[in-house]
């Protein structure tokens, strides 16, 4: 390098005074120069992390002046896009309102539009002139077969390609504005810059990429900027009524904008020397189509109201739109709202954005700060003392809670190695000892992605010890004692002989006997249901009383919480506090009484219990008239208007009245039949059983087989003199075609007030009649609960016969004496029991 950059504190102070640098900019300049001066081994890359709105432009201009004073004549400023490029060019244009003054050495600005001009070639060959090249990164990267780059082509005036000229400059410094953006094209960008062999690359950004944290030489957080008064105070704007639609958000934003206009005017009246500044609304949309819809919405009455005052800026914007954007800060600019997608997300510097609406998900901290950053610059250059002027409102009805919860993000510093972070006596962080060639690993403090703490090899599908499947124990002990190598232990015994301890062998599943039918048992279930509803049951007085609560208009409020910052403690650390601001009444959409009337009638008719018939429609109109009378409306034709909140609450009030009446109507019991298919099969039949008709003492709960008319091959019984004898009677009698034992706990039962009644048998006689049969010992036949079961079964039988869908069913109650007197005859049993 033909020039050697040294650290000159006196020069830094002088330049800071000429450029009127704020303290953070001066310290950023100092640390950047210090790192450049300390560079000893070729190419250096460093980043100045400076909060949005603090003035990175001033840092760039003052750094160029410092380098030029020490002999540098080639500086390349790289911008990520056309918007930032135009802004940067304006910073070097003395005729522009964005001109940054203070330089003693005037630079010659080389751009993509002028570098091929004849006079430019002469300047480039002049070693005494300071040349500042302002190019987009896309114009510098290596060309491809499909894309050519003019800067890489030989120029007849220069005698070589501009890129080659820059390569040959041994005092070239590169300044990358919005440095984090190049991370998306890191490889191509790095190659384009490194191939130039610059002395150093200085990145300027408010949101450095995590992979570049190790290159940061200075950082100044947004929280610090707020605390030090260099930017506006962010204010989160929201509603608590749950309204989140886009039109409401835009209407609230326009209302806030009008208040900002009044406050700006008040400040200028008391400060006549202040520049003329008009506040502007900034809306961030999701797509180009979305931006067009929002632009049309803002042009409607009640919002901006004039389409000529709404400017849409997208990648498809015309030159006229971009020119209007460039003049948006001028006093005679007609623009009151700017609608954008991504074009103005970063690097776009204006001082009159006062209200921001983000109609897209704030997906990250970076995006939030970049959007918020469009409105952080102070309109009059310094805090005014008027809160509405010194604040920027961010309308975020759908995400305000998340934004408030993340308030401390404003003061968080990036995580640098603790041994290398230094804080000067002004509270500014410097990182002079960080090795910029060794960026931090962003994931160093996190567990590896494949970490499976708490889990073993093979994932979570293997059963834990002691875990059982549907087919038995699948643990390692499942096969112990088995010759089959892992087969589950036999199921528990189903039956036991009570006196002899007769143990059966393993059961064998069997279904119905051959030709046996399935029986459909009609279980009669009860349901407590409401009686049919009629609006005629609601008197006018009840509706009128309900309407009294809506005599007055119901306001809704716009809430505003400021994220205020202050330095505390001897170390000057920053604290962020949520400071509630005075809320204001939000504007509401007004509708006439005819709309209110129709909404109330429609709501009543939408209730599913209201019959859709003429009488219901007339009754709903009657109730609405009474309701509105209670709300102070004496004549339905009155030219009155209700706000949206009042209308919504009135509809809810009427709905609540109707629902209460519906809920409190009389209840009645309804019955329906549930078909239950019997028997449940297969059943397990043990190998050791007793014969049903063989002589011998009855054994309780022991399986009996050898039946002739039993639907199933096996049956067990609790009582010998009733259940067992009834079964043997039916099995022998020619008047019975089939019979089936009914067991407690199944789905064939009769509901009773006490629970469920399970009779003993179902029988089908040769006449096609189904019989539900209960046998009972003489000692228990007159018990109260037995009587109630008999009565419930008789009611059930009559209901089934009345239904006619399940055939003819009858109920028989047979006592021990009845069975004995029948002497094995079904017809005789009918005579003695006298069933209905």
SVG drawing of the C-alpha trace seen along z (x, -y; Angstrom):
<svg xmlns="http://www.w3.org/2000/svg" viewBox="-103 -32 107 121">
<polyline fill="none" stroke="black" stroke-width="0.4" points="0.0,0.0 1.4,-3.4 -0.3,-5.1 -0.1,-4.0 -3.2,-4.6 -2.4,-5.7 -4.6,-6.4 -4.8,-10.2 -7.1,-11.1 -6.8,-14.8 -7.8,-14.3 -10.8,-12.2 -11.9,-15.0 -11.6,-17.5 -13.5,-15.5 -16.2,-14.7 -16.6,-18.4 -16.8,-19.2 -19.4,-16.5 -21.2,-17.2 -21.1,-13.6 -23.1,-12.2 -21.1,-10.5 -21.8,-6.9 -20.8,-7.8 -17.6,-9.4 -16.7,-6.3 -17.6,-4.1 -15.2,-6.1 -12.5,-5.9 -12.7,-2.1 -12.9,-1.5 -9.8,-3.6 -8.0,-1.9 -8.7,1.5 -7.5,0.4 -4.3,-1.1 -3.6,2.1 -4.0,4.3 -0.8,6.1 -1.6,9.0 -3.3,8.2 -7.0,8.0 -9.1,6.9 -12.9,7.2 -14.7,5.4 -18.2,4.4 -19.6,1.4 -23.0,2.4 -24.8,-0.9 -28.5,-1.1 -30.9,-2.2 -31.6,-5.9 -28.3,-6.9 -26.6,-7.9 -24.5,-5.3 -24.4,-7.7 -22.4,-10.2 -20.1,-7.5 -19.4,-6.5 -18.8,-10.1 -16.5,-10.9 -14.6,-7.6 -14.0,-8.5 -12.8,-12.0 -10.4,-10.4 -9.0,-8.0 -8.7,-10.8 -6.8,-13.0 -4.3,-10.3 -3.8,-9.9 -6.3,-7.3 -7.7,-8.1 -9.9,-5.0 -13.0,-4.1 -15.6,-1.7 -19.1,-2.0 -21.2,1.1 -24.9,0.9 -27.4,3.9 -30.0,2.3 -31.1,-0.6 -33.0,-2.4 -30.0,-2.5 -27.7,-3.4 -29.8,-6.5 -29.8,-7.5 -26.0,-7.1 -25.5,-9.2 -27.7,-11.9 -25.5,-11.9 -22.6,-13.1 -24.7,-15.6 -24.4,-19.2 -27.7,-20.1 -29.6,-17.3 -31.4,-17.8 -29.7,-14.6 -26.2,-15.9 -23.8,-15.2 -21.6,-18.2 -18.2,-18.5 -15.7,-17.2 -12.6,-19.3 -11.6,-16.9 -14.3,-16.8 -14.7,-13.4 -15.3,-12.7 -18.3,-10.3 -18.1,-7.4 -21.4,-5.6 -22.6,-2.9 -24.1,-5.8 -21.0,-7.9 -17.9,-5.7 -17.6,-5.3 -17.7,-9.1 -14.5,-10.7 -13.9,-13.1 -14.2,-10.2 -11.3,-8.4 -9.1,-11.5 -10.1,-11.7 -9.4,-8.1 -5.9,-8.5 -5.3,-11.6 -3.5,-10.3 -4.4,-13.5 -8.2,-13.2 -10.3,-11.3 -12.5,-8.9 -15.6,-7.4 -17.2,-4.6 -20.8,-3.9 -22.0,-0.5 -24.5,2.2 -23.1,5.6 -24.9,7.1 -22.8,4.8 -19.5,6.1 -19.8,9.9 -18.2,12.0 -20.2,12.2 -21.6,15.5 -22.4,16.9 -25.8,15.2 -25.1,12.1 -22.4,9.5 -20.9,6.8 -20.0,3.5 -17.4,2.9 -15.6,6.0 -15.5,4.9 -12.6,2.8 -13.4,-0.9 -11.8,-2.9 -11.6,-6.1 -10.1,-4.4 -7.9,-2.1 -8.9,0.9 -12.0,2.4 -13.1,0.4 -12.9,3.5 -9.3,4.0 -8.6,0.3 -9.9,1.0 -7.8,4.2 -4.7,2.2 -5.4,-0.5 -3.1,0.4 -5.1,-2.0 -8.6,-0.7 -11.0,-0.6 -14.4,1.0 -17.4,-0.2 -20.4,2.2 -23.6,0.5 -26.3,2.8 -23.5,5.4 -25.9,8.2 -27.7,8.3 -24.7,9.7 -24.8,12.8 -27.5,14.1 -24.9,14.0 -21.9,14.4 -19.8,16.5 -20.2,14.3 -19.9,11.1 -16.8,12.3 -15.2,13.3 -16.0,9.9 -14.5,8.0 -11.4,10.2 -10.5,10.3 -10.1,6.5 -7.5,7.0 -8.7,4.1 -6.9,2.9 -10.0,3.5 -13.7,4.1 -15.8,2.0 -19.4,3.2 -22.1,0.9 -25.3,2.4 -27.8,2.3 -28.5,6.0 -25.3,8.1 -25.6,11.7 -24.8,14.2 -22.0,15.7 -20.3,12.2 -20.4,11.5 -16.7,12.0 -16.0,9.2 -17.9,6.5 -15.5,3.8 -18.1,1.5 -21.8,1.9 -24.4,-0.5 -27.9,0.9 -31.3,-0.5 -32.0,-0.6 -28.9,-2.8 -30.0,-5.1 -33.5,-5.5 -32.0,-6.1 -29.5,-8.7 -32.2,-10.5 -30.8,-9.9 -34.0,-8.3 -37.7,-8.3 -39.3,-6.2 -41.2,-3.2 -44.8,-2.9 -46.7,0.3 -50.4,-0.4 -53.1,2.2 -56.7,2.8 -58.0,5.0 -61.4,5.7 -60.0,8.5 -60.5,6.5 -57.6,7.4 -58.9,6.9 -56.7,4.9 -59.2,2.1 -59.5,1.4 -55.7,1.4 -55.4,-1.1 -58.2,-3.2 -56.5,-3.4 -53.2,-4.3 -54.8,-7.1 -56.4,-8.5 -53.0,-8.5 -51.5,-10.1 -53.9,-13.0 -52.9,-13.5 -49.3,-13.5 -50.0,-16.2 -51.6,-18.4 -48.6,-17.9 -46.0,-18.6 -47.9,-21.8 -48.0,-22.8 -44.3,-22.4 -43.6,-24.5 -45.9,-27.3 -43.8,-27.6 -40.5,-27.0 -40.8,-29.1 -37.2,-28.3 -37.9,-24.5 -38.0,-22.9 -41.3,-22.1 -42.0,-18.4 -45.2,-16.5 -45.7,-13.1 -46.3,-10.1 -47.8,-6.7 -45.7,-3.6 -47.5,-0.3 -45.6,3.0 -47.6,5.6 -47.0,9.2 -47.2,9.2 -47.4,6.8 -51.1,7.7 -51.6,7.2 -50.0,3.7 -52.4,2.8 -55.4,3.8 -54.1,1.8 -53.5,-1.2 -57.1,-1.1 -58.4,-0.7 -56.4,-3.7 -57.9,-5.9 -61.4,-5.4 -63.2,-7.9 -62.4,-7.7 -58.8,-6.7 -56.4,-8.7 -59.3,-9.5 -57.4,-10.4 -55.5,-7.9 -53.1,-10.6 -51.8,-10.8 -51.0,-7.1 -47.7,-5.9 -47.2,-2.2 -43.5,-1.1 -42.8,2.4 -40.3,4.0 -42.8,3.0 -43.0,-0.7 -42.5,-3.2 -39.8,-5.9 -42.5,-8.4 -43.3,-6.6 -39.6,-6.3 -39.2,-10.0 -42.2,-10.8 -40.6,-8.6 -37.3,-10.6 -39.3,-13.8 -41.5,-12.5 -39.7,-14.6 -40.1,-17.8 -42.7,-20.3 -44.8,-20.3 -44.9,-16.5 -48.6,-15.3 -47.8,-11.9 -49.4,-11.0 -49.0,-7.2 -46.4,-4.8 -47.3,-1.2 -44.4,1.2 -43.5,4.9 -39.8,5.4 -38.3,2.5 -38.0,0.2 -37.2,2.7 -33.7,1.4 -31.3,-1.4 -34.1,-3.8 -33.6,-7.0 -36.4,-9.5 -37.2,-11.5 -41.0,-11.9 -42.3,-8.4 -44.5,-8.8 -46.9,-5.7 -46.1,-2.2 -48.5,0.7 -47.0,4.1 -49.6,6.1 -47.3,9.1 -46.0,11.5 -43.1,10.0 -41.2,13.2 -37.9,12.2 -36.2,9.7 -34.3,8.5 -37.4,7.8 -39.0,6.1 -36.1,3.7 -35.7,3.1 -39.4,2.2 -39.4,0.1 -36.2,-1.5 -38.0,-3.3 -39.6,-5.6 -36.9,-6.0 -35.2,-9.2 -36.1,-12.4 -38.2,-14.7 -36.5,-17.9 -33.1,-16.5 -33.4,-16.3 -36.1,-15.4 -38.7,-18.2 -40.3,-17.4 -43.6,-16.6 -44.3,-13.0 -46.4,-12.5 -43.5,-14.1 -40.8,-12.2 -42.5,-8.8 -43.1,-6.5 -46.3,-4.4 -46.2,-0.8 -49.7,0.5 -49.6,4.2 -53.1,5.4 -52.3,9.0 -48.8,9.3 -48.5,6.6 -48.1,9.0 -45.1,10.7 -43.6,7.3 -44.1,6.2 -42.7,9.5 -39.6,8.9 -38.9,5.4 -35.5,6.3 -34.3,7.3 -33.8,3.5 -30.9,3.5 -29.4,6.8 -25.8,6.8 -24.5,9.5 -22.8,12.4 -19.0,11.8 -16.2,13.6 -16.3,12.1 -12.5,11.7 -12.5,9.4 -15.4,7.0 -14.4,3.6 -16.7,0.8 -15.4,-2.7 -16.1,-5.5 -19.1,-6.6 -20.8,-3.2 -20.0,-2.2 -19.0,1.3 -15.7,1.9 -14.1,5.2 -10.6,4.3 -9.2,7.7 -11.6,9.8 -10.0,11.7 -12.2,10.8 -11.0,13.8 -12.6,16.2 -16.4,15.7 -18.2,17.2 -20.1,20.4 -23.7,19.3 -24.7,22.7 -21.9,23.2 -24.1,22.8 -26.8,25.2 -26.9,29.0 -26.2,30.9 -29.2,31.4 -29.0,35.1 -28.8,35.1 -31.2,37.6 -30.9,36.8 -32.9,39.1 -33.4,41.7 -31.6,44.9 -30.4,46.4 -33.1,47.6 -35.5,44.7 -38.7,44.8 -40.6,47.7 -39.3,50.5 -41.4,51.2 -40.1,50.3 -39.5,53.1 -42.9,54.2 -44.8,52.7 -47.5,55.0 -49.0,55.2 -52.5,56.5 -51.0,59.9 -49.3,60.4 -46.0,59.4 -43.4,58.3 -40.6,57.8 -37.7,60.1 -39.4,62.3 -42.4,63.1 -41.1,66.5 -39.9,67.9 -41.2,71.4 -42.5,71.9 -41.4,74.5 -42.6,72.3 -39.8,69.7 -41.5,66.6 -45.2,67.5 -47.3,65.7 -48.6,67.5 -52.0,69.0 -55.0,66.8 -56.5,67.0 -59.0,69.8 -62.5,68.8 -64.4,71.2 -63.8,73.0 -65.8,75.8 -66.6,74.4 -66.6,77.7 -64.2,80.0 -61.9,77.3 -62.3,78.7 -59.8,76.9 -60.5,76.8 -57.9,77.0 -57.2,74.1 -60.5,72.8 -61.3,73.2 -63.2,70.4 -66.5,71.5 -69.4,69.6 -73.1,70.3 -74.3,73.9 -75.2,74.9 -78.3,73.2 -78.7,71.0 -80.0,67.5 -78.7,64.1 -81.1,62.3 -81.6,58.6 -82.5,57.3 -84.3,53.9 -82.7,52.0 -84.9,49.1 -82.7,46.1 -83.9,42.9 -82.8,39.4 -83.6,36.2 -84.5,33.7 -85.8,30.2 -89.3,29.5 -89.7,27.8 -88.8,24.1 -91.1,21.3 -90.4,17.5 -94.0,17.1 -92.8,18.0 -90.7,14.8 -92.7,11.8 -91.9,8.3 -91.0,7.1 -88.0,9.4 -86.7,8.2 -87.2,4.5 -85.4,5.0 -82.5,6.7 -82.2,3.7 -81.8,1.2 -78.1,2.0 -77.5,0.6 -78.9,-2.9 -75.5,-4.6 -72.9,-4.3 -70.1,-1.8 -66.6,-3.2 -63.5,-1.2 -60.0,-2.4 -56.7,-2.5 -54.0,-1.6 -50.4,-2.8 -47.4,-1.5 -44.1,-3.2 -40.9,-1.3 -38.9,-3.8 -35.2,-3.3 -32.8,-4.8 -29.3,-4.3 -28.9,-3.2 -26.0,-2.3 -22.4,-3.3 -21.8,-1.2 -24.5,-3.0 -26.4,0.1 -29.8,-0.3 -33.2,0.7 -36.3,0.9 -39.6,0.1 -43.1,0.3 -44.7,-3.1 -48.5,-3.2 -49.6,-6.3 -52.9,-8.0 -55.3,-5.9 -57.8,-7.4 -61.3,-6.6 -61.0,-4.7 -63.3,-5.6 -65.9,-3.1 -68.0,-2.3 -71.5,-3.7 -74.6,-2.0 -78.2,-3.0 -80.9,-1.5 -82.2,0.5 -78.9,2.4 -79.1,2.9 -82.7,4.1 -81.8,6.6 -78.8,7.9 -80.8,8.6 -83.6,10.4 -81.1,12.5 -79.3,13.5 -82.5,14.8 -83.5,16.8 -80.0,18.3 -80.5,20.1 -80.9,23.8 -83.8,24.3 -85.9,21.6 -88.4,23.1 -87.9,21.7 -91.5,20.6 -93.5,17.4 -94.6,17.3 -90.9,17.3 -90.0,14.5 -92.9,12.4 -92.0,13.1 -88.4,12.2 -89.4,8.8 -91.7,8.3 -88.8,9.0 -86.4,6.8 -88.8,3.8 -89.1,4.3 -85.3,4.7 -84.7,1.4 -87.3,-0.4 -85.4,0.6 -82.3,-0.8 -83.9,-4.2 -85.2,-3.8 -88.8,-5.0 -89.4,-4.7 -87.8,-2.1 -87.7,-4.7 -85.4,-7.1 -82.4,-8.4 -80.0,-7.2 -76.6,-5.5 -74.9,-2.9 -71.2,-2.2 -69.7,1.2 -69.0,2.1 -72.5,1.1 -74.0,3.2 -71.9,6.2 -72.7,6.0 -76.4,5.5 -76.5,8.6 -74.7,10.5 -77.1,9.2 -80.1,10.4 -78.4,13.7 -77.8,14.2 -81.5,13.5 -82.6,16.1 -80.1,18.7 -81.1,18.3 -84.8,18.8 -83.8,21.9 -81.7,23.3 -84.4,22.8 -87.3,24.4 -89.0,27.5 -87.4,30.8 -89.0,34.1 -87.8,37.8 -87.5,39.2 -86.9,42.9 -85.3,44.6 -84.4,48.2 -80.8,49.4 -80.5,52.7 -78.1,55.1 -76.9,58.2 -76.8,61.3 -74.9,63.4 -71.5,62.0 -69.2,64.6 -67.0,66.5 -66.8,67.6 -64.2,69.8 -65.5,73.3 -63.3,75.3 -62.5,78.9 -63.9,80.1 -67.6,79.4 -70.8,80.9 -73.6,82.4 -76.8,80.3 -79.3,83.2 -77.2,85.7 -78.2,86.4 -76.2,84.9 -76.0,82.0 -76.1,78.5 -72.8,76.7 -72.9,72.9 -70.9,71.1 -69.7,74.4 -70.1,74.6 -72.9,76.9 -72.9,78.3 -75.0,80.8 -78.0,78.5 -80.5,79.0 -82.0,75.6 -79.4,73.3 -78.0,70.8 -74.6,71.2 -72.9,74.5 -72.3,73.7 -74.1,71.9 -73.4,71.2 -75.9,70.3 -76.1,68.8 -79.1,70.7 -80.1,74.3 -83.8,74.2 -84.6,71.2 -82.1,70.4 -80.8,73.9 -84.3,75.5 -85.7,72.9 -82.9,73.7 -83.6,77.4 -87.3,76.9 -86.9,74.7 -84.3,77.1 -86.7,80.0 -90.1,78.4 -91.1,78.6 -92.8,75.2 -89.4,73.4 -87.3,73.1 -84.2,71.4 -83.1,69.9 -80.1,67.9 -78.6,67.2 -78.2,63.4 -75.3,62.5 -74.8,59.6 -72.5,56.9 -73.5,57.2 -75.3,54.8 -78.7,56.5 -80.4,54.8 -83.4,52.7 -82.6,49.3 -84.2,48.7 -84.0,45.7 -81.5,47.7 -79.3,48.7 -79.4,51.7 -81.6,54.7 -80.2,57.9 -83.0,60.7 -81.9,64.3 -83.0,65.5 -84.2,64.7 -86.4,67.4 -88.0,67.7 -91.1,69.9 -92.5,71.8 -95.1,69.0 -92.2,66.5 -92.7,64.7 -89.6,63.5 -89.6,64.0 -87.6,62.1 -87.5,64.3 -86.5,63.9 -86.4,66.6 -86.4,65.7 -86.4,67.5 -89.7,67.4 -87.9,65.5 -87.0,62.6 -89.9,62.4 -91.7,59.7 -88.7,57.4 -89.2,53.8 -86.3,53.7 -87.6,56.9 -91.1,55.4 -89.6,52.2 -87.6,54.4 -90.7,56.4 -92.7,53.1 -89.8,51.7 -89.7,54.9 -93.4,54.9 -93.3,51.3 -90.4,52.2 -92.3,55.2 -95.3,53.0 -93.1,50.3 -91.3,52.9 -94.7,54.3 -96.0,50.8 -92.9,50.0 -93.5,53.1 -90.0,52.9 -88.5,55.8 -91.3,58.4 -93.4,59.5 -91.7,59.4 -93.2,60.5 -91.9,60.6 -92.2,63.6 -91.4,63.5 -91.2,67.1 -90.8,67.8 -89.2,70.9 -92.7,72.3 -94.0,71.4 -91.2,73.4 -91.7,76.4 -95.5,76.4 -95.0,76.3 -93.3,79.7 -91.2,79.2 -94.0,77.9 -93.7,74.5 -97.5,74.2 -98.0,75.0 -95.4,72.3 -97.4,69.8 -100.6,70.7 -98.9,70.3 -96.9,67.1 -99.7,65.3 -97.4,63.0 -98.8,59.9"/>
</svg>
